[in-house]
Amino acid sequence: MPVYQLPNDILFPDPGMAEEDGLLAVGGDLSVERLLVAYSNGIFPWYSEGQPILWWSPNPRMLLFPKDFKRHKNLRRTIESGKFEVKFDSNFIGVISNCSEISRKEQPGTWITSEMKAAYIRLHQLGFAHSVETYLEGKLVGGLYGISLGGVFFGESMFHLVSDASKVALWYLVDRVLDWGFDFVDVQQDTGHLRSLGAMTIERKKFLILLNESLKKETIRGSWA
């Protein structure tokens, strides 16, 4: 199928029209309005510096249902040791900056461009994007960030500077969304790491049905601190 060129109006094609690799559309902007419409339709931006904005809706989709999160013994011991201090929304800029700078074996460069950072910081300021930070001896050593809409947390990226720091952040995120009645965490792409923690893939059609139901819940906006 041809990749859809976005018009100036804030609309997206049916996610089912995406290419086999999940690429759906190109162009548009990263305005708050467009990003919220995209996520509400199971679509997210992912591109590198120098490229036009690319919009994706992969099939299958990887989700983490809070009750399925695997609380491995080693990680549980780390949590119970009190080694890390964990906070919510205390340093969103620090988290997204670290996520953009950490090198990853499977990915040359970064997809979190300066334009992307500015867009998600704006979403954070408006109470839609949130971060979980892990501190060791007062220093930020791990964390994750994403977007909250309805009963869904759309996980965007995570980082760690010391072992287990990002897993601890995920543990606390799962506890939070479980307590608040969220339905699932959208982790987008299938990875062995997330699969080992209980994430699973489902067909895009089923994901979109679950998403539509979850978006009927009220969005918890504002600081999660």
Secondary structure, DSSP 8 states (H G I E B T S, - for coil): ---EE--SSS----GGG--TTSEEEE-----HHHHHHHHHTT-EE---TTS--EEE--SSEEEE-GGG----HHHHHHHHHT-SEEEESS-HHHHHHHHHHS-BTTBSS-S--HHHHHHHHHHHHTTSEEEEEEEETTEEEEEEEEEEETTEEEEEEEEESSTTHHHHHHHHHHHHHHHTT--EEEEES--HHHHHTT-EEE-HHHHHHHHHHHTTS----S---
